[in-house]
Amino acid sequence: MSNESVVKWGKLLLLYGLIFLMLVEWLRPVIELTDTGHLALLLLFIIICLATNIIKINPVLSVAIKLVYIIWFMLYIQDPREGTLLNSLANGLKALLTGDWYSINDTIKTVLFLVLLWMTIYLIHHWLTIRRSIMYFFIMTIIFLALVDTFTTYNAEMSIVRTMILGLLLTGLLFTEKLISENGMRANVANYAKLLVPLVILIALSALFAYSMPKKEASENLPEPINDIVKWANSSMGAKGKIGYVEDDHQLGGDFEKDDTPVLQYTSETPQYMRIESKSLYTGRGWERPKGDIFVNTFKYRQDVKTSIPKGRKKDTTTMAITMDKKYNFLVQPYGVEKVLHSNVKKNKFYIEVDSGKIRAMQGKEQLSLLNYSYEYSPPLYEESKLNASRVNQIRSEEILTKEEKESYLQVPKNLPDRVGALAEEITKNEKSVNDKANAVVDYFKTAGYEYSRLNVGYPKGKEDYVDRFLFDTKIGYCDNFSSSMVVMMRTLGIPTRWVKGFAPGERIVSAGESSNEEKYSITNNNAHSWVEVYVPKVGWMPFEPTIGFEGFEQLEEEKASDTAPKTEDAKKEKEEKKKQEEKKAQNEKEEKIQEKQLKKEKEAQKQPEKKEENKASITWLWWTLAAIGLLVVTILFNQRRKIMPTLLIWYYNKKNPSLSKAYEKVVSRLDKQLGLKREDGETLHGYAMRVDSYLKTNDFSTLTSYMEQELYNPDAELAKWIDFKECWENLINQTRG
């Protein structure tokens, strides 16, 4: 290999190596903020895209290689529980095309992200090879990192420093190449070294000087102008969401509007909380699932369901029938589930996730969305004597929870403010049992001036902790605020606690009649709710309701004497109790409506077509991805317009069969604008045609001009048809590609 070849390939590898490192700086915050994962595979895709540009292989082969990698990538990361890749792509594409942003799945988001990477690298390659400049990409990277550092929890300080160094090196390398080319210097190692070594030394000294200089400590709060921008962005992007169940809870907060969209109906003797899942990892911003494998227990119809929740008494076993109005790929469940009795789909099986307790239905590798199913269940009851005897120091010796589970359910962020734990200690200092400590926290919210509202809740700013902000600063919020705060406070006391999501009991709509104790209840998106489960030694997991305005759980076991009481008397008492609960709930709703009118910020609830909810952060990232892809498409089309426009013109004129005069005018216009071949004043058509053909090394324009002269100067002659001059016209239009 010659010296020039070594320099050429060395320069290319260095250039694209620096580009690769700069793209890594784009990927890091995206991976961290969105839990995308698979960084190594994404980096490999970038390497493949860059390599195909360096080697300059056939464009068709290049596209094929990238498409094959994308397909393999999607198959590799596809979760079998979400069905086949084709089904996931079809569902995601349908949601994308219909504008149902909340239903777009991770599969289509990943494909869009890979396409965005592909197009970004193509655009960078265009800047490098045609423009010989990387300044646009350099500036965009700095702006992107600055915005991410300002408006998210990602710390981009060192990323910006690294990007500045990489950008200066890239700019210097491109300028050096231009300098050598324009001055006729030989492109050898010596000449590159003479120009690049001083530049590298200067950049290194500048970076060292900047790093060693004293710096003002960063402010925790955003400056007022930036806060104003955030408020404007929140209002313009619809920061107020609709209430409903969502799976993504990594960023809690924000205001919610009511949504009366029906979710399900169930029949039961008493109103029941409907559990979906629990989460254990609190980040300071919201709740996530710990990374790693998901362990499950499988079961079939009428087989015992293994849950972590204690079952009730056998004599209290009853049934519940559920009819879904909204499709979910999981089952909602009452407390104390023993068996799934039947559903609208046969020959399927179920599995329950060990850590979250979420139940899913499967048929082969496909997840099912069951519309009708029923349970056999017995609501758990807890003996008061055991609850009173429970102590925190008993938890260590408990063997029901593994060591890993105890650590998971005691986890709090390292930077959790100390005052959260101090408050928990103060609230529970006079209580001995775990149960009493939990109830003390529940009672604290009712008496310490906290307010329930879906409005004026907002998000944590800067490095604020979600729980700390609610407990000490705002004292206003909805279920997520109350439940998250109780979980974190209980954990600081050394009591395993988990955050639970599902639905509150809903509204009674139909009574089955005097002869039956069963009644029908309706649950809407308004009933989406979160609460708490506390681990009580010698008892097990026990639910608590910390949100003010909600009834909570009736779960203390009755005295034995009551078991012998007549059933008719029990039924009468139950109905009276239910009536009281409904009256109290109606009163709470009335108070909430008054509060909403006073704030003048709650719109009247209107029935709208059902929309599947996803976390707003996910939607925001999707919008940014689509916007970036759109911008890249427009940029690429603009840069390639000289190549694209002739193709479009040929297609259009073939469709219209234009007259000779219009076709000739278009050729003359293109020759002038694209090639600078303008007809001079006083120049004849024949002379102009000869000059153009001499420049283009063709006879096509002379042929076309002869047709035009015949039409102009011989009116009696037969007019030329499109088929007569089509070929020479197309050749000329293609010549204007440049």
N, C-alpha and C positions, 0 to 999 in steps of 0.2 A: 504493500500500500504506500502510495507516494506521500510526501510531506504535506502537500495541499489537501489530500483526502483526509489525513489525520486531523488537520486543523478544521476542515469542514465538519467532520463528524463530531469532533470534540466540542466545537462551537454549538452545534445543534443539541447535543446531549446536555450541555451546560444551560443553554437557553430554555429548553423544555423541562429540565430538572428544576430550575427556579420557578417556572410556571406551575409545576406540580406542587412545590412547597407552598406557593401562594394559594392554590386551590384547597390545600389542606386547611389553611386558615379560614376558608369559607365553610368547610365541612364541620370543623370542631364545634362551633356554637350550634349549628343545626342539629348535630347528633345529640349534644347535651340537652338542649332545650326541648326537643321533640321526642326523645327516647327512640330515635330511629334505629339505632343499633347497626351491626354488620359494617363497621367502619372499614375493616380490612377488605371486604368485598367491594365496597364503593371505591376505595383507593385503587384496587385492581382494575376496575372499570375505567377510571381516569387514565391509568397507565396504558390500557389498551387503546383508548381514544387518542392519546398523545402519540403512541407508537405508530399507529396507522397513518398519522399525519407526517411523522418523521420519515418513514419508509416510503411514503407516497405510493401505496399499492392501489390497484384498480378500485375506483369508487364503489362499484357494485359489490366487490368482495369486502371492502371496508364496511359497508352498511350491513352486509350479511353477518360478518363477524360480531358486530355490536349487537345485532338483533338476537343472534344465538346466545350471546352472553346474557342479555337481559332476560330471555326466556329461562335459561339455566338458573339465573339469580332468583327469579320469581318462584321457580319450582323448589329451589333449595330452602327458601325462607317460608314457603307456604305452610300454614298450620293445617294439618289434616282435618281438624275439627271444624274448620271454616269451609269445608267442601273442596271441590276441585278448583284448579287455577282458572279454567275457562268460565266456570260459574261465577267466581269472584270478580273476574274481569267484566263479564256481562252485566252483573248487578251494579258494579261501580260505574261502568260506562253509561248505563241507563240513568243512574242518579245524576251523573255529570251532565248529560245531554238534556235532561228535563229540569235542570236547575235545582234539584233536591240536594242542596249542599250538605245537609245534616246526615244524609244517608250514604255519602261517598265513603267507601271502605278503604282500608289501608293498602289493599292491593293496587287499586288505581292510583292512589297517592304516590306509591313507590314507583310505579311506571312513569308517572309524570315527572317525578324527581329525577329519575335516570335520563329521561328525554331532555330535561332542563340541563343536566350536566353535559350531555352529548352536544347540545346546541351551543352551550357556553364555550366549550372547548373548540368547536368549529369556528366560532366568532373570534376567539383569541388567536387561532391559527391564521385567520384572515388578517387580523391586525398585524401579526408578526410578518407574514409573507408579502402582503400587499402594501399596507400602510407603513411598515417598518417602525411601528410605535406601539407601546404597551401602556401609554399614559391613561387612556380611558379606563382600562381594567384596573390599573393601579389606584386611581382616584376612587373608583367604585368600591374597591375592597376596603379602603380606609373609611369611607363613609358608612359602609355596611357594618364594619366592626365598631365604629363609634356609636351608631344607633343601637346595636345589640348591647354594648356596654352600658349605655345610658338608660335604656328602657327595659332591660331584662336583668335577671340575676347572674348572667354570664359575665365573668371578669375577663375583659379583652385587653388589659393593659399590655401584657407581654406580646399578645398577638399583634397589636398595632406596631410595637417596636420591631418585631420580626418582619412584618409586612413592609415597613419603611425601609429596612435594610435590603430585603429582597427586591423591592421596587426600584431602589436606587441602583442596585447591581444590574437589573434587567435594562433599565434606561441607559446606563453606562455602556453595557455590552452592545446594545443596538446602535448607540451613537458611535461607538468605536468602529463597528462594522461599516457604517455609513461613511465615516471619515476615511477609512482605508480604501473603500470603493471609489469615492469621489476624487481622491488624490492619486489614484493609480498606484498605490503601494501594494507590495506583494502580501498576500494573505497567509503569512507564516507565523510560527509561534513567537518569533522574536518581536515582530511588529505589534502583535496583540499584547505581548507582555509589557512592552514599553508604555502602552497606553492604559492597560488595565491595572497593572500593579499599583501605580500611584493612586488610582481611583479606589481600589480596594482598601489601601492603607488609610486614605482620607475618610472613607465611610466607617472603617473600624474605629478610628480615633474619635470621630464625631459621636458614634454610638457609645463609646466608653465615657466620653465627656458628659453626654446627656444622662447616662446612668449614674454617674458619680455626683452629679449636682444635687444640692439639697432641694427637696420638693415639699410643697404645701400639702398638708393632709387633706385627702378628699372629703368633701361634704357628704353627709348621709342623705340629705334631702336634695331634690332637684331644684335648680333655680326657678324662679317664678315664671319666666317666659316658657321654659320647657314644660312646666306643670300645666300652663295654659294650652300648650300644644297637645299634651296628653288628654286633657279634658275635651278639647275639640275633637280629637281623633275618636275618643270613646263615644261621644255623642253622634258623630257623623257615621260611625261604623255600626251603630245600633248596639251600644254596650248593654242596654237593658234586654235581657233574654227572656225566654218563656220558661216557666217552671215545667219540670218533667224529669224523668229518669235519664241519666247519661252515665256511660261507663267510665269516662275519663274525668278524674277528679284531681289532676296534678296541680291545677290552679283554681282554688275556691275563691268566691267573692262575686261582687257585682249585683246589680238589681235584677229583679224578676217580675214579669207580668203574670197575671193569672192565665190559665189555659184550661178550658173545660173539656178538652178532647177526651173522650172515653178511652180507658185503658183495658178494664176488665170488669166482669161481674162475678160474684161468688155467692154461694148459699151456705149458710152456717147458722148455728144456734145463737152465737154471740159474735159481735164484731171482732175481727182479728187483724193484727199487724201482719203485713205480707212481706216476708224477708226475701231478699235477692242474694246479697253477698256481704262479706265483711272485708275490710282492708286493714293492714297493720303498719305500713311504713308511712310515717308522718314526716314531711320534708320541710316544714315551716311555711309552705305555700299551699299545700294540699295533701292528698293521700294517693299513694301509689302501691303497686304490688311489688314485693321484693323480686329482684331478677333471679332467674334460675328455672329449673324444671318445675312443672306443675304436676303434682301427684293426684290421682283420682281413684275413687272406688266405683266400680260398675255394679249395676243391679238391673233387674227386669221387673215387669209388672208383678205386683203382689209379693215381691220380695222385700225383706226388711231394709230400710234405708239407714245407712250409718252416718249419723250427723254428730257434731260436737255438742249439740243442744240436748239437755236431758229430756226424756219423754215423761208425759204425765201418767196418771193412774190408768190401769186397764179399763176400769169401769167407766172412765170418762171418755173412752175412745169413741170418736164420732167421724163423720165423713164431711167432705167439702167438695163441691163441684165448681169448677172455674170455667168461664167462657171468656175468651180473649177478644177484645175489640182491636187491639194493637198487636202487631206481630213482633215477638221477641224470640231470639234463638236460645232462650233459657226458660226455666219455669219459675214462677213466683210461688212461694210456699208459706203456709202458716207455721207457727212454732209447734214443735212436737210431731213433725211428720214421721209416720211409721211406714206407710206403703203408698206407692202410686197404683191406683186401682185400674184405671183405663184412660184412653185418650182417643182422639179421632183418627190416629194412625196406628196400624197394627205392625207387628213383627219388628219393632224397634227396641232399642235398649237405652239405658240412661247411665250417666255417670255424674258423680258429685265431686267437685274439687275440694280436696282435703283442707286447704288453707282458707278458702273463701266461703265454702258451703254452697256455692252456686251449682244448681242442677241443670244439666243439659240433656236433651234427647238426641239420639244418633240413629241413623239408618245407614249401615255400612260406614262410609267415611263422611257422610253428609250430615251436617247439623240440621235439625228440624225446628220449625216454628209451629208448635202445637196450638191449635185453636180451642180445643176442649180437652180437659183432663180433670181427674178427681183424685182426692187423697183420702187415706185413712189416717187420722191424727189424734193426738191427745195432748192438749195444751199443758205445758209443764207447770207444776205447783211445787212450791218450796216450803219446807218445814221451818217455822219461825224459830224453833229452838236451835236448829243447826245454823241458821243465819246469824243468830245472836252469839253463837259460840265461835264463829269464824274469826281468825286473827291473821294479820299480815305475815307474822313470822312462821305461820304454818305453810305458806306457799312454797318455801324452799324445799320442804320435805315431801311435797305433793309429787306423786309419780304419774298422774294423769297427763300433765303437760310435760313434754320433753324439755331438755335444757335449751334447745334451739327455739322452741315455741315460747318459752318464758322470756328469752332475750328479745324475740320479735315483738311480743306484746308489752314489753317494758321500754321499747326504743323511743327516744326523743332526740331531736337534733342537738348536736354539740353546742350550737350557738343559741339554744333556747334561753331567754332571759331568766335569771335566777328568781325574779319576783313571781314567776308563774308557780314554781314549786313552793315558794314562801307563802303564797296565797292559799294553796292547797293545804299546807300544814296548818295555817291559821283557821281555815274553815272546819277542819276535821280534828282539831287538837283535843276536843272533849269526847270524841267517839272512840270506842275500842274495837268493835267488830267491823269487818270489811263491808258488810251490808249497811251498817249505820254510817260509815264514812261516805259510801256512795250516795245514800239518801241525803246526807248533809250537803253534798255538792249540788244535788238536784234542788234542794230547798234554798240554797244560797242564791241561785239565779232568780228565784221568785221574790226574794226579799231585798236584794241589793241594788235595785234600781235599773235592772236590765229591761230592755224593750224588744218585743218581737215585731219585726217589720221586714218586708221584702224590698223596701226602698231605702235610699241613702246609706247603703251598706258599703259600697266601694271595694277597692282592692288594696292590699298592703303596698306601701310605697318603699322604694329602695330596698333596704335589707330588713324591713319590718317583718316580724313573725305574725302569721295569720291569727293565732290564738292570743298572743300577747296583745295585739292591737285591739281585739274584741274585749278582752277582760279588763283592760285598763284605760283605753282611749275612747273607743266609740260606744261600747255597751249597747249597741243596737245591731240586730241581725236576725237571721232565721235559723232553721234547724241545723244547717252545717256549722254555724258559729257555735251554737250551744253544745252540740254533740262532740265536735272536735275539741272544744275547750275542756269538756269533762274527761274525755279520753286522756288527753295530755296531763291534766292535773292528777288523775288517778295513777297514771304511770309514774309520775314524780314521787308518789307515795310508796312505790314498790308493788303496786297491785296490777297484775296483767289485765289489760283492757283493750277492746278492739272497736273499731268504727264500723257501723252497720248501715246498709242502704236498702231501701225498699219502698213500701207504701204504707201510709197510715190507713186505718180501717175503712175509711170511706163513708158513704151515706146509705142508710137503709131505704130501699125503694119499694119492696114488696114483702108482705107477710104471707107465709104459706097457709095461714088460717088458724082458727082456734085449736084445731086438733093436732097441729104440728108446731114444734118449737123452732123450726127452721125459718130463716128469713133471708131475703136476697139483698145484697149490698152492691153498690156501684162505686168503682174507683176511677178517678180521672187523673190527668196530669197534675192537677192541683194537689193531689194527695201524695205526690212524690216526697219522700221523707228520709231522714237519717237519724239514728239514735245510737245507743251505747250498749255493749255487752261487757260485763265485769266478771272476772273469774273469782268465784267465792270458794275457798277451801272446803273440802268435804261435801260440796254441793254441785259445783260445776259452773258453766256459763249462765249468767242471769241477765236479762235485758233491763235497761233503765231508760226512762224518758226524761231528759233534762230540759227539753224545749218548753218554755212557758206557753200555756194555752192549750196543751195537749193532755189528754186524759191519762195516758200511760198504761201500764200493765197491771191487771188483777191476777196476781200470781202467788199469794200466800195461801197455804193449804188450810182449809177450814178445820175447826175443831171436830173431833170424832163424833160428837153428839149430833152434829149437823148432818152426818151421813145417814142417820136413821130417820131424819125428818121426812114427812110425806113428800112425794115427788110433786104433787100439785102445789104445795106451799113453796117449794123451791122454784118452780116455774113462775109462780106469781111474783116472788121476790126478784127473780131475774128480769121479768118484764118491767117491774117498777124501777129497777136499777138502770135498765136500758133507757127508760123514759127520762130519768134524771140526767143521764149522760148526754142524751140528744138535746135536752133543753140547755144544758151547760155549753155544749158545743155550738148551738145556735146563738147563744149569747156572745160567745167568743167571736164568732163570725160577724155578728152585728157590730161589736166593738172594733173589729179590724176594718170594716167598711167605713165606719166613722173616721177612723184614723187616716184612711186612704183619701177621703174627701178633704180632710183638713190639709193634708200635704199637697193636694191638687196635682199629684204626679202619677196617679194610678188610672189608667184608661179603663173604660168599661169593658168587662169580659165579653168578647164576641166569639162565636163559634167559627172556627176556621178549618180548612182542610188539614188533616193530620200531617204533621211533619216530624220526622224522626230527629231526635235531638243528638247532637254531639257537642263536645266541649268547644267553646268559642275560640280557644287558642288553636285547636286543630283546624277550624274553619279559616282563621286568620292566616295560618301558614299555607293552607291550600290556595287562598286568594293570592297571596304573594307569589306562590309557585306559578299559578296560571298567568298572573300579570307579568312575571319575569319571562315565561315562555312566549307570551304574546309580544313583549318588547324585543326579545331576541329574534322572533320570526320577522317582525317589521324591519329590524336592523339588517338582518341577512338579506331580505328582499330588496331593501334600499341599496345595499352594497352590490347586489347582483342584478340591479335593474337593467343594465346595458345588455346583459345576457338573456334576461327573462322577457324584456319588452318585445324584441323581434318575434319570439315564439308566440306571444299573445297576439301581436299584429297579424301574423300569418294565419293563425286560427280564426281571428275575427273576420279578416277579409275573405278567406275561403268560404266562410259562412254567409257573407253578404253579397258576394259576386259584384264588386264595385265597378264603377265606370273607369275608363282609362284615365280621365283627367284627375279623379280623386286619388287613384293609385299612384299616379305620377307625382302629384303634389306631396303625398306622404313620403315618397322616396327622396324627393328634393329636400324636404324638411329634415329627414333623418340624416342625410349626407351633410347638411349644414350644421346641425346641432351636435352630432356625434363625432364626425370626422373633420369638421371645419371646411368642407368642400362647398363653399358658397358660390353661387353664380355671380360673376362680376357684372358691373354696369356696362351695358353695350355688348355683352358677350352673347353670341348666338347659341341656340339650343344645341346645334351640332358641335360647336367649339367646346361648349360646356361638357357635352357627353364625351368627347375625345379626351378632355383633361381628366375627367373622373375615371374613365376606363384605363387611362395610363397609370393613374395612381393605384387603382384596384387590381390592375393586371387582368382585365376581363373585357368582354365585348357586350355585356348584358345591358349596360346603360345606353349604349349606342342603339341597340336593338329596340329598347323601350322608347327611346327618343324618336326613332324613325316612325314608330306607330303614332306617337304624339304629334309629330310634324304633319303626318298624313291627315290626321283628324283636324288639325288647325288650318292647314293651307289647301286642303282638297275636300271641301264640304260634300261633294257628290260621291266621294268614295265610301265604301261600306265600313261602318264603325268596327273597330277591333273589339273582339269579345274577350272576356276574362280568361278563357282557356288559352287564347292566343299568346298573351303576354304574362301569364301566371308564373311560369318557371323563371324567366329572367327577373321578374319583380321580386320573387322570393329570394333569389340569389343575392340581389342587391340589399334587401332588408337584412339578410343574414350577415352581409359584409359589415353592416353598421354595428355589429356587436363589439367591435374594437379588438 
